[in-house]
Amino acid sequence: MQKVPFAGPFCLGGLDGIWMKSQIVLRRIATIVLFCLAAWTPTSAAQSSLAGDWRGDWNISGGQLRFVLHIKSAQDGSLSATLDSLDQGMMGVPVTIIVLKDAHLTFTIASSHIRYEGIVNAEETKIRGTLTQTIPLRLTFKRQEPIRASGH
């Protein structure tokens, strides 16, 4: 492997200096740097920060329905989720599609014809939105702290 002399600083934003060898080597290194920068995206970081359990309570006439949305993040930044309806005894219902774009979260549960559209607050503690099955109803999910085992 041949060494390529470079004069100048390297930073996350790119290279600033003079290459001492051929343009071919410069193109190869620039391609690698651009590929690495493209792989690092703020969206991936934001998506992984949504991972966890989110509780939403739906107040309806005559009672309340409690939901828990379980969001997981893969290494590539993609999201997956399941939904529990605690009061209906439905646990682990698979979310068919879940997408976070900027602060807008949407998910669909095809088997139940459910669609949710919400906005994540800046602190990432609440997702305010609308759940639609037959009619649209407001539903806010709040981040739940993990349950820790007691030291007994």
C-alpha positions in Angstrom: 0.0 0.0 0.0 1.4 3.4 -1.0 1.3 6.3 1.5 -0.3 9.5 0.3 1.1 12.7 1.8 -1.4 15.4 2.8 -0.8 18.8 4.2 -3.7 20.3 6.0 -6.3 19.5 8.7 -9.0 16.9 8.6 -12.3 17.5 10.3 -15.9 16.1 10.3 -16.9 18.7 7.7 -14.2 17.6 5.2 -10.6 18.1 4.2 -8.8 21.4 4.0 -5.3 21.2 2.6 -3.2 20.1 -0.3 -2.8 16.5 -1.6 0.7 15.6 -2.7 -0.2 12.7 -4.9 -2.5 12.0 -7.9 -6.1 13.0 -8.2 -7.1 9.3 -8.4 -6.1 8.8 -4.8 -7.9 12.0 -3.8 -11.1 10.8 -5.4 -10.9 7.5 -3.6 -10.4 9.0 -0.2 -13.0 11.7 -0.8 -15.5 9.0 -1.8 -14.8 7.1 1.4 -15.1 10.2 3.5 -18.4 11.1 1.9 -19.7 7.6 2.4 -18.9 7.7 6.1 -20.5 11.1 6.5 -23.7 10.0 4.7 -23.9 6.9 7.0 -24.0 9.3 10.0 -27.3 11.1 10.0 -29.1 13.0 12.8 -32.3 11.1 11.9 -30.7 7.8 13.0 -29.7 9.3 16.3 -33.2 10.7 16.8 -34.8 7.5 15.9 -32.8 5.5 18.3 -33.6 8.0 21.1 -37.3 7.1 20.7 -36.6 3.5 21.6 -38.5 2.5 24.7 -42.0 2.2 26.1 -44.6 4.9 25.6 -48.0 5.0 27.4 -51.1 6.6 26.0 -54.4 6.8 27.9 -57.6 7.3 25.9 -60.5 8.7 27.9 -63.8 7.6 26.5 -67.3 7.7 27.8 -67.6 5.1 30.5 -64.0 4.5 31.0 -60.4 4.6 29.8 -58.3 2.6 27.4 -54.6 2.3 28.2 -52.1 1.6 25.4 -48.4 1.0 25.6 -46.3 1.5 22.4 -43.0 -0.5 22.5 -40.5 1.1 20.1 -37.2 -0.6 19.1 -34.4 0.8 17.0 -32.2 -1.3 14.7 -28.5 -0.6 14.1 -29.3 1.0 10.8 -31.6 3.5 12.5 -34.9 1.9 11.3 -37.7 1.5 13.8 -40.0 -1.3 14.7 -42.8 -1.5 17.3 -45.6 -3.4 18.9 -48.7 -2.0 20.7 -50.4 -3.3 23.8 -54.0 -2.5 24.6 -54.0 -3.2 28.3 -57.7 -3.0 29.0 -58.6 -5.1 26.0 -56.0 -7.8 26.8 -54.3 -7.4 23.4 -50.5 -7.6 23.8 -47.7 -7.4 21.3 -49.8 -6.3 18.3 -47.2 -5.8 15.5 -46.9 -2.3 14.1 -46.8 -2.8 10.3 -45.0 0.5 9.4 -43.4 3.0 11.7 -41.6 6.1 10.4 -40.0 9.1 12.1 -39.3 12.1 9.8 -38.1 15.2 11.6 -40.4 15.3 14.7 -43.3 13.6 12.9 -44.0 10.0 13.9 -46.5 7.9 12.0 -47.4 4.2 12.4 -49.8 1.8 11.0 -51.3 -1.5 12.2 -52.7 -3.0 9.1 -54.5 -5.9 10.9 -56.7 -3.5 12.9 -56.9 -0.7 10.3 -55.2 1.7 12.7 -53.1 4.8 11.8 -51.4 7.1 14.2 -49.9 10.5 13.3 -48.1 12.5 16.0 -45.4 15.0 16.8 -42.6 14.3 19.2 -41.9 17.2 21.6 -38.4 18.7 21.8 -37.7 16.9 25.0 -38.7 13.6 23.5 -41.0 12.9 26.5 -44.4 13.1 24.6 -45.9 12.3 21.3 -49.1 14.2 20.7 -51.2 13.0 17.8 -54.3 11.4 16.4 -55.2 7.7 16.3 -57.6 6.8 13.6 -59.4 3.5 13.2 -62.9 4.5 12.2 -62.9 8.1 13.5 -59.9 10.2 14.5 -59.3 10.5 18.3 -56.6 12.5 20.1 -54.0 10.3 21.8 -50.8 11.4 23.5 -48.1 8.9 24.4 -45.8 9.7 27.3 -42.4 8.1 27.7 -42.3 5.5 30.5 -39.3 5.0 32.7 -37.9 1.5 32.6 -39.0 -0.7 35.5 -36.0 -1.5 37.7 -35.8 -4.7 39.8 -35.7 -4.0 43.5 -32.8 -5.1 45.5 -34.8 -7.3 47.9 
